[in-house]
Amino acid sequence: MRKVLTLCMVMQDGKLLLGMKKRGFGMGRWNGFGGKVEEGESIEEAARREVFEESGLAARSVKKRGLIRFDFEDGTRGVEVHIFACDDFEGEAEESEEMRPKWFDVSTIPIGKMWTADALWLPLFLSGKTFEGDFTYDRPSSSDRTSVIIRKNLVVTDDKS
């Protein structure tokens, strides 16, 4: 059974807020804000909580935009990531123990310093589409090695662009 995670992409005025992961899984990569779903918490509640914990922003609303399942050929437990968009929030982005947030113009997103699959689904997200996908990696990435995608399947589920 896959671990259930959230990922929330915060946007405002044509810019995307990403966080540089400072520790743990994904350290040294830019990413949206998210993490595990706590017991008794809905996936949407988890997305809002993680945005607040990692960036200091209080998400007034989030909208689900994607679902991606990641598996690993080496037998590592897979993850199911529910991807949300947030453009309605309060506060100013602040550095946390885990993330250093920074706003990027859509044209300057540091895709080469993000997860490998982000280059495939992020353009769909930025164009307003909803999507679902499955990615199989050789093994999880580490601070000195990037995972290799062995298989992928990514489909648009509701094209409203």
C-alpha positions as CSV (number, residue, x, y, z in Angstrom):
1,M,0.0,0.0,0.0
2,R,1.3,3.4,-1.0
3,K,1.9,6.2,1.5
4,V,-0.6,9.1,1.0
5,L,1.0,12.5,0.5
6,T,0.0,16.0,-0.5
7,L,1.7,18.6,-2.6
8,C,0.3,22.2,-2.9
9,M,1.5,24.6,-5.6
10,V,1.0,28.2,-4.4
11,M,0.5,30.7,-7.2
12,Q,-0.1,34.5,-7.3
13,D,0.0,37.0,-10.2
14,G,1.7,34.6,-12.6
15,K,4.3,33.5,-10.1
16,L,4.8,30.2,-8.4
17,L,6.1,29.8,-4.9
18,L,8.5,27.0,-4.4
19,G,10.5,25.9,-1.4
20,M,14.1,24.7,-1.3
21,K,14.0,21.6,0.9
22,K,16.6,22.0,3.6
23,R,16.5,18.6,5.2
24,G,15.2,15.0,4.9
25,F,13.6,13.5,1.9
26,G,14.1,15.8,-1.2
27,M,16.8,17.9,0.5
28,G,18.4,20.3,-2.0
29,R,15.5,20.3,-4.5
30,W,12.9,22.9,-5.2
31,N,9.3,21.7,-4.6
32,G,5.8,22.8,-3.7
33,F,4.6,22.4,-0.1
34,G,3.3,19.2,1.2
35,G,3.8,16.0,3.1
36,K,2.0,13.1,4.8
37,V,-1.6,13.0,5.8
38,E,-2.0,12.7,9.6
39,E,-4.5,10.3,11.2
40,G,-8.0,11.8,11.3
41,E,-7.1,14.5,8.7
42,S,-8.6,14.8,5.2
43,I,-6.2,15.1,2.3
44,E,-7.3,18.7,1.8
45,E,-6.7,19.5,5.5
46,A,-3.3,18.0,5.2
47,A,-2.5,20.1,2.2
48,R,-3.5,23.3,4.0
49,R,-1.6,22.3,7.2
50,E,1.6,21.5,5.2
51,V,1.5,24.8,3.4
52,F,1.3,26.6,6.7
53,E,4.0,24.6,8.4
54,E,6.4,24.9,5.6
55,S,5.8,28.4,4.3
56,G,3.8,30.3,7.0
57,L,1.0,30.9,4.5
58,A,-2.6,30.2,5.6
59,A,-4.4,28.7,2.6
60,R,-8.0,29.8,2.5
61,S,-8.8,27.3,-0.2
62,V,-7.1,24.7,-2.2
63,K,-8.2,23.0,-5.4
64,K,-7.3,19.4,-6.3
65,R,-5.6,19.3,-9.7
66,G,-3.7,16.0,-9.9
67,L,-3.0,12.6,-8.6
68,I,0.3,10.9,-9.2
69,R,1.4,7.5,-8.0
70,F,5.1,6.8,-7.7
71,D,6.6,3.3,-7.4
72,F,10.1,2.0,-7.2
73,E,11.6,-1.1,-8.8
74,D,13.9,-1.7,-5.8
75,G,10.9,-2.5,-3.6
76,T,10.8,0.8,-1.7
77,R,7.3,1.6,-0.6
78,G,5.5,3.7,-3.2
79,V,3.7,7.0,-2.6
80,E,0.4,8.5,-3.8
81,V,0.6,12.3,-4.2
82,H,-2.5,14.4,-4.3
83,I,-1.6,17.7,-6.0
84,F,-3.4,20.9,-5.2
85,A,-3.4,24.5,-6.4
86,C,-3.7,27.5,-4.0
87,D,-4.1,31.1,-5.1
88,D,-6.2,32.2,-2.1
89,F,-4.0,32.6,1.0
90,E,-3.1,34.9,3.9
91,G,0.3,36.0,5.1
92,E,3.8,36.3,3.7
93,A,6.0,33.4,2.9
94,E,8.6,32.8,5.6
95,E,11.4,30.3,5.9
96,S,10.7,27.3,8.1
97,E,13.0,24.6,9.5
98,E,12.2,22.5,6.5
99,M,11.8,24.9,3.6
100,R,13.2,28.2,2.2
101,P,10.4,29.7,0.0
102,K,11.0,31.8,-3.1
103,W,8.7,33.2,-5.7
104,F,9.5,32.4,-9.4
105,D,8.2,33.8,-12.6
106,V,6.7,30.9,-14.5
107,S,9.4,31.5,-17.2
108,T,12.2,31.0,-14.6
109,I,11.1,27.9,-12.7
110,P,14.2,25.9,-11.8
111,I,12.9,22.7,-13.3
112,G,16.4,21.2,-13.4
113,K,16.6,21.4,-9.6
114,M,13.2,19.8,-9.1
115,W,12.1,16.1,-9.1
116,T,12.5,14.4,-12.5
117,A,8.7,13.9,-13.0
118,D,8.0,17.6,-12.3
119,A,9.2,18.5,-15.8
120,L,6.4,16.3,-17.2
121,W,3.4,17.2,-15.0
122,L,4.1,20.8,-14.1
123,P,3.4,22.2,-17.6
124,L,-0.1,20.5,-17.4
125,F,-0.6,22.1,-14.0
126,L,0.5,25.6,-15.1
127,S,-1.8,25.4,-18.1
128,G,-4.8,24.8,-15.9
129,K,-5.3,21.1,-16.6
130,T,-6.1,18.3,-14.2
131,F,-4.2,15.1,-14.6
132,E,-3.4,11.7,-13.3
133,G,-0.3,9.7,-13.6
134,D,1.9,6.7,-12.7
135,F,5.7,6.8,-12.5
136,T,8.0,3.9,-11.8
137,Y,11.6,4.8,-10.7
138,D,14.6,2.6,-10.4
139,R,15.0,3.6,-6.7
140,P,14.4,6.7,-4.6
141,S,16.7,9.8,-5.2
142,S,19.3,10.7,-2.6
143,S,21.3,13.9,-2.1
144,D,23.9,12.6,-4.6
145,R,21.8,10.6,-7.0
146,T,18.7,11.4,-9.0
147,S,16.2,8.6,-9.6
148,V,15.7,7.3,-13.2
149,I,12.1,7.0,-14.5
150,I,11.7,3.5,-15.9
151,R,8.0,3.7,-16.9
152,K,5.5,6.6,-17.0
153,N,1.9,7.2,-17.9
154,L,0.4,10.7,-17.5
155,V,-3.0,11.7,-18.8
156,V,-5.1,14.8,-18.7
157,T,-8.4,14.1,-16.9
158,D,-10.3,17.3,-17.4
159,D,-9.0,19.9,-19.9
160,K,-10.5,23.3,-19.0
161,S,-7.8,25.4,-20.5
